[in-house]
Amino acid sequence: SSASRRGNAGCRAGLAVETADALVTRGFVVSSIGNTDRPVKQGVAQVRYAKGELAAAIVVASYVPGASLVEVNRAPDVRLWIGPGFDGVVKASSADPEAVKLPAGEPTWTKNKP
């Protein structure tokens, strides 16, 4: 699974650690955990990813229902920033990439027909 960083944007103490632990049990590699001085002001969470990391970002977002994808300019990695609407650790027990709303301009999901 993808390597990612977890940030607690001013939410309940320990939430970033609990979230990271839940993702590690699902096979993710977490490279760092911490707080941010630029909090997510609304929504469940943001999965921030560098160019070329969209597939990994979709996988991370699929474990956090309601997370939005945000492309940023930085070194290649994926970061989960927890927002004020995040009410639990990690709800999905397995990835559901079709539940992730793709950024504008990206192809939409299609199901293979038998």
FENJOVEN-V579635 format. One line per field, one symbol per residue. phi: phi as a letter, one per 40 degrees, with the letter a starting at -180 (. if undefined). A space follows every 10 residues. Layout:
phi=???
This chain:
phi=.ccabbbccg cddgcccccc dcccccgcbb cabacbcbcc cagcabbcbc dgbcdccccc cccbdgcbcb cbcadcabbb bcbcccbacb cccacbcccc cccdgccccb cccc
